[in-house]
Amino acid sequence: MFDINLILNKYPFVKKDDLVPILQDVQEQQGYLSEDAIKKIGEYIGIATSKIYGLATFYSYFRFVPKGKYHIRICEGTTCHINKSKLLITELYKKLKIRDKETTKNNLFSLEITECMGACSMGPVMSINDKYYTNLTLDSFNEIIDSYINN
Amino acid sequence: MNNDIENYKEFLISRILLRDIEEYTKEDKEKLQFLRRDKVDDIVISVEYTSSSIIGGIEELFLAIEKYIDKDSKNYRLVKTGSLGLCSKELIIGIQLPGKTNLILRNINLENFQAVFESVFSKHVSSDYIYGQFRNVLLESWKGVSFIDEIAFFANQQRVVLDNCGRINPESIEEYIANGGYKSFVKALNNYTREEIAEIVEKSELRGRGGEGFLTGKKWKIAINTESNNKYLICNAGEGDPGAFSERLIIESDPHKLIEGIAIALYGIGANKAYIYIEEYNRLAIERLTKAINSAKEYGLLGHDILQSGNSFDIIIRKGAGAYVCGEETALIKFLEGERGMPINKPPYPATKGLFGAPTVVNNSETLINLPKIFEKGPKWYRAIGIDSSKGTKVFSLAGKVENCGIIEVEFGTKLREIIFRVGGGVLNGEKFKGLHIGGPTGRVVAEQHLDEVIDFENENIGENLDGGIIVLDEDTCVIDTVKYFEDFLKKQSCGKCIPCREGTRRISEILENITKKPVDNDNHTTLYRFKGVMQLETLAEVIKETSLCGLGKRAANPVLSSLKWFREEYEEHIFDRECNAGVCQELRTFKIDVEACTGCTICAKKCPTGAIIGTQKAPHFIVQENCIGCGICYKSCKFNAVLSM
């Protein structure tokens, strides 16, 4: 079970510059930043919750809704883009009706569009949880997504 | 010989690091040869284990190899290595048989690895899997296999920063020290004073690799000359550009070299604490850096009172949170202070008043990685590499439509042509070269006539944009679409502080969006209007440049301006002819059905998402152009090639 106190205890002499690392730790363990967690962090450091939201929404890494059972990451790096990853992304928008950093209503899928995964020779690249899919075409992409939807 | 590599600590510190090479005994050298894998008794299997090969499936393969080794009767040593830089030949595995040189195998996968391994053991390997062999005079070479330094990809590179990459185990400090690592740091600490360190760096004429190309020694001196009890070093390994992966791969392949560079810099500046800023998603790089810092501490090369010199250094890794603007030094400092990463006015420069108000040197990771070699071989040696205005080498990630995709390192003064066609092996699948994009989202697009431009900070076309990567574009890539992609990225990443940048990037993006879309009506007036938008891009770009605070805003219009200059005909084609010859801008495509070829199978009509195709069974179909969105599904699904793309 996620316990925010375990994270906060790691920062006994907390300073303002520890805020981002704390938020990162929370997101790593919880998968997102919950309202509850942000309130507790605010109390602990002595910063207004609104300020923390102001900071966290500035950085694209943080998400505010839980991840789905299947977390889809699609690379939209330059090479993947010129290899037409945009087609896959719009296809996914249509299929799952979610945008970047959103989660479907049934909590099955969540989407993250990443900058560059670093596998430019194999683009377009996508990962679902820990499994990677490379050299995607619209057909192979649809097949993969459908197999997850049907399961 | 003791095969447990971890027991070499005492030997490496007292006999290797603290003594000159001339003083090494025969026994010392033998031990080093073992650690360097120059001479091996077991079969050594070295696996390129990087973020790129993980996506290619190395994790599973590694487990399979471990299993295979367990079952086999021969003796093995299985090591992870970093990347040789050849991402397109993955998965790459090296096999070194006792007495033989290390043979590099390419395109290995879960299915073929056993067969390939066995063919190596019986010395009959199919050339499909052989990439080359390392040169080693102590060992017998493979006949008929080229040495990797003869292969065009390596022969046209000069590797100063990347020399260990793909050769040593990045997770082993023992291998790094055995290959000459940390000697420069010990030398700097024992032989030079602080002032001399900065002097040497200044003499080497090393320029910052982060973009501006400011002289590193000069920057250090400003920080050194500022009185303060507390000074900081920030190593910027952020690399938030989409399509750039060189810093990440270098750190994954040779993390100790960065640590050594940082340690030298800390000593030179007189700081005790360094922060490494690296994006959160570079998991493997962070993991290996953490491990490297911990083992350096164990070896007494970091931490309290290093080698009894009275110096104490600490390195802290700070994970980025995905803000491209944090590549700007003042924004990065704000981030580290726990605020929104927004740039502030300079001066005061960070070197006089930076992190927590103390003098702070912000150096790019590639700049710092150059330091160990400068101290090993001297500033004079370093100055001899490169050209008058830029010394040393530059690392690029080479990607896009190119045969050899990966990380490369070339001497300053190398022509773009050599990079693309010699090192890069030419355009992918032998297609025609169209242009290239250099420098990430704030970089420039250049065309074929610029292939003879050289890599140089002073070059007027590409000099400002040597950070990030090189993306090769072929005839199937639309320049407008690529530029639109970068402007969209900048629109999202603009921090919002300066209004011209925040709103201007949005406008640029809208204008580009407008010309890649089908116009609502066929009126000549709209065409003129669209063209007017493009003409105003130039004025807009000028305003953004003049009124923005930081590098992101100042350079935000680079992609648009450079492409307008060199690919004007492509803009005109999009605006007047409403065509995208590369076939990328989907909404500009039109389709027609060849009445002769159409059999009336109705597949296209069924698949059309907007119902724009009409016709009855077994009779030719027609496309209602007003309803067509140009998605191309009909074109792809027709089995009789009856749908024509116009």
Interface residues (C-beta under 8 A of the other chain):
Chain A: K15 K16 D17 D18 L19 V20 P21 L23 Q24 G54 L55 F58 Y59 S60 Y61 F62 E76 G77 T78 T79 H81 I82 K84 T114 E115 C116 M117 G118 A119 C120 S121 M122 V125 S127 Y132 T134
Chain B: T50 S51 S52 I54 I55 G56 G57 C87 S88 E90 G240 D241 P242 G243 A244 F245 R248 L249 E280 Y281 N282 R318 K319 G320 A321 G322 A323 F335 L336 E337 G338 E339 R340 G341 S397 A399 G400 K401 C405 G406 H437 G469 I471 L473 T477 D481 T482 Y485 F486 K492 C495 V584
